[in-house]
Amino acid sequence: MSVTVDLVGFKELEQELDRLSKAAGKGVLRRGLKKAAEPMAELANSYAPVGETGEYAESFVYSTKLNKRQSGVHRKMFRNDKAAVEGFVGTNNPAGVQQEFGNIHHGPQPALRPAWDEDSGPFLDRLGQELWREFEKSVKRAERKAAREAAKG
């Protein structure tokens, strides 16, 4: 199964990010990605089975970190990828894979896949909007900082 996605405005955003310092640009990307991805994590939590303790149903989060096993797999897959900013939506719960895909004892009870299917389009729209919003805030901060430094002389 393949999906085609048409992104509009990201090329212009990339050109505009060059106006900022590298650190400020990464901050824009990090903050925008976090704000855009958190609703997907909440949606995955709403799809997750509650179970006896309810822990799994609240375990989906956005993070920039992976656990040891996940980071090893990620490193193998993206060894040559020097991405500036990465974020992940998922669960750190060891039962996550078993719940999502099932096993010999029970069938799959997916949470993240239905969340992605429902929210992938709105996620990309939110991402574009949040990135532009964060970019504009960052430019204003940089302008205020430059004005303060110019006033100091």
C-alpha positions in Angstrom: 0.0 0.0 0.0 1.4 3.4 -1.0 0.2 6.8 -0.1 0.9 10.0 -2.1 1.1 13.2 -0.1 1.2 16.7 -1.6 2.8 19.2 0.6 2.3 22.9 -0.1 4.3 25.7 1.4 7.1 23.7 2.9 9.6 24.8 0.2 8.9 28.5 1.0 9.2 27.7 4.7 12.6 26.1 4.2 13.8 29.2 2.4 12.5 31.5 5.1 14.1 29.4 7.8 17.5 30.3 6.3 16.8 33.9 7.7 17.2 32.5 11.2 20.2 31.0 12.9 20.6 27.3 12.8 19.7 26.9 16.5 16.6 29.1 16.1 15.5 27.2 13.0 15.8 23.9 14.8 13.8 25.4 17.7 11.1 26.4 15.2 11.0 22.9 13.8 11.0 21.2 17.3 8.2 23.3 18.7 6.1 23.1 15.6 6.4 19.4 15.3 5.6 18.9 19.0 2.4 21.0 18.8 1.3 19.2 15.6 2.0 15.7 16.9 0.5 15.8 20.4 -3.1 15.6 19.2 -2.2 12.4 17.3 -0.8 10.9 20.6 -4.0 11.9 22.3 -6.1 10.3 19.6 -4.0 7.1 19.9 -4.7 7.1 23.6 -8.4 7.3 22.9 -8.2 4.2 20.6 -6.0 2.2 23.0 -7.7 -0.5 25.1 -8.1 0.5 28.7 -7.3 -2.9 30.4 -7.2 -3.5 34.1 -4.8 -0.7 35.1 -5.6 1.8 32.3 -1.8 2.5 32.0 -1.6 1.4 28.3 -4.5 3.7 27.3 -2.6 6.7 28.6 0.9 5.7 27.4 1.0 7.2 23.9 3.1 10.4 23.9 5.1 12.6 21.6 8.8 12.5 22.3 12.2 13.2 20.8 13.7 10.3 22.6 13.5 6.5 22.0 14.1 3.7 24.4 17.3 1.6 24.0 15.8 -1.0 21.7 13.9 1.5 19.6 17.0 3.7 19.1 19.1 0.7 18.0 16.5 -0.2 15.3 16.2 3.5 14.3 19.9 3.9 14.0 20.1 0.9 11.7 17.3 2.2 9.5 18.4 5.8 9.3 22.2 5.4 9.6 23.0 7.9 6.9 20.1 10.3 7.5 21.3 13.5 9.1 17.8 14.8 9.9 17.8 18.2 11.7 14.8 17.4 13.8 13.0 14.2 14.6 10.0 13.4 16.8 8.1 10.2 17.6 4.6 9.4 18.6 4.2 6.0 20.3 4.3 4.1 23.5 7.2 3.0 25.6 5.0 0.3 27.1 6.5 -3.2 26.4 3.0 -4.5 25.6 2.6 -1.9 22.8 3.7 -4.2 20.0 1.6 -7.1 21.3 -1.5 -4.9 21.5 -1.0 -3.1 18.2 -0.3 -6.3 16.1 -1.6 -9.1 18.3 0.0 -12.4 19.1 -0.8 -16.1 19.4 -3.0 -15.5 22.4 -5.1 -12.5 21.2 -5.8 -10.6 18.1 -4.6 -7.1 17.3 -6.1 -4.1 19.1 -4.5 -1.3 17.2 -4.4 2.2 18.5 -1.6 4.1 16.7 -2.5 2.9 13.2 -6.2 4.0 13.4 -5.0 7.3 14.9 -2.6 7.8 12.0 -5.3 6.8 9.4 -7.7 9.4 10.9 -5.2 12.2 11.7 -2.5 12.0 9.0 -4.1 14.6 6.8 -5.0 17.0 9.6 -1.6 16.4 11.1 0.2 17.7 8.0 -2.1 20.7 7.9 -1.4 21.4 11.6 2.3 20.9 11.0 2.4 23.5 8.3 0.4 26.0 10.3 2.4 25.5 13.5 5.7 25.8 11.7 4.7 29.1 10.1 3.3 30.3 13.5 6.6 29.3 15.3 8.6 30.9 12.5 6.8 34.2 12.8 7.3 34.2 16.6 11.0 33.4 16.2 11.5 36.2 13.7 9.8 38.7 16.0 12.0 37.5 18.9 15.1 37.9 16.7 14.0 41.4 15.7 13.4 42.4 19.3 16.8 41.0 20.3 18.5 42.9 17.5 16.7 46.1 18.5 17.8 45.7 22.1 21.4 45.1 21.0 21.3 48.2 18.7 19.9 50.3 21.5 22.8 49.3 23.8 25.1 50.4 21.0 
